[in-house]
C-alpha cells in the first residue's frame, strides 16, 4: 500500500511549487500595448518569472497593477493577476493586494524594491505561513542611505527583510553592505537576461536609456551631448512617475542639435538600439546593478559610466570605463572609447562577461535550488 501525504499525492512525488512575483508596474512588459512606465526592477523579475515558468515543477503567478485588463491573464505560462489600482487611495490598494495574495495562495511571494506593499505582503506571509522573499533594487537599500532618508517607512522595510525567508542582492558589495547596516544575510545573485546573437558592425550612436528619475541624472547626458557637438547622441527616456520636470527636459533636449530624443521604445525592441550604438552611457548617481549594463554587454556595446560600477566589474572584466564621478575624466574616457579597436575590445569582453554571469538560463537555477529547499522543508513537516 502506497503512503500518501496530506495533499493526496504519494510520498516522495515532486509537488508543484506555487510562486508569486510582485511588481505592480511590470504589466507593460507582458502586454506591450500598455505604454506605461517600468524600470529595471520590473525587467529583472519579468525575466525570472518567465524563465521559471518553463519548469513544470513550478506554477508561476505575477501580481500586477490594474491597467484595465481582465482579472487574470496568461502570458508565457505565467498567470498575471490584477491587484492595486494606482488611481485609488492607499487603503483601497492594500485591500486589493491582500485579496490577490489570498486568491493566488502561493507557497512563496517574491517582491523587489521598497514600497508600502512590502510590509503588507510580509505580514500576509507570516499570518498564512507562507514564505516571503525580497530582492533589493539598488545600493541605497543596502548601504543605509534609504534608512536615513525614509526613517518611518524604513522601520517596516527592516522588519520585513529581517522576517523574510530569503533576501537577495544584486552584487557582492550590496550583500556586504546590507549585512553591515541591518544584520541581514543575503544571497548575491546577478540579474539575468535572455542573450541574443551579436554583431559589431554599423555602430555610431552614443546611447542613454532610462526613466527621467532625478537619480539617473538625464541632464548630465544632455550636458555631454552639448560639449561634444560632433557626435550623434540618442536618448531614450520615458517619463518617470510623478516627474514634474519632464517637460523641461524635453525643451532642453530639443535645443541640442546632435541629440535625438525618444520618449519610449517597446522593451522587445530596445536591444536594437544597443546593438547599433558605439557606446552606452550611464550618468546615474546610484544603482544596484543596472539592467541596461547587461543589455549593453550582451550586445557587445562598451559602457561609459560616470559613477556607477557595481563590484568594480567594468574594470575587472574590461567591458567599460568608470570616471568615479570626475567629469573631466568622464569626457577623456569618452574619447578613448571612440578608438574602434578599443571599443571593439571592450565590447567583446562585455559579451563574454554577459554569457558567463547573466544568462537567465544559468541564473534561474540558483533560485530554483533555494525555492525548492524552502518549500521542501515545509512539505517534509506536513508529511510527518
Secondary structure, DSSP 8 states (H G I E B T S, - for coil): ---B-TTS-BTT----EEEEEE-GGGHHHH-TTS-----HHHHHHHHHHHHHTTSTTEEEEEEE--SS--SEEEETTEEEEE---TTS-HHHHHHHHHHHHHHH--SEEEEES--HHHHHHHHHHHHHT-EEEEE--SGGGTSSHHHHH-HHHHHHHHHHHHH-SEEEESSHHHHHHHHHHH----EE----B--------S--EEEEEEE--GGG-HHHHHHHHHH-TTS-EEEEEE--TT-TTHHHHHHHHHT-TTEEEES---GGGHHHHHHTEEEEEE--S--SS-HHHHHHHHTT-EEEESS--GGGHHHHTTSEEE-TT-HHHHHHHHHHTTSHHHHHHHHHHHHHHHHHH-BHHHHHHHHHHHHHHHHHHHHHHHH-
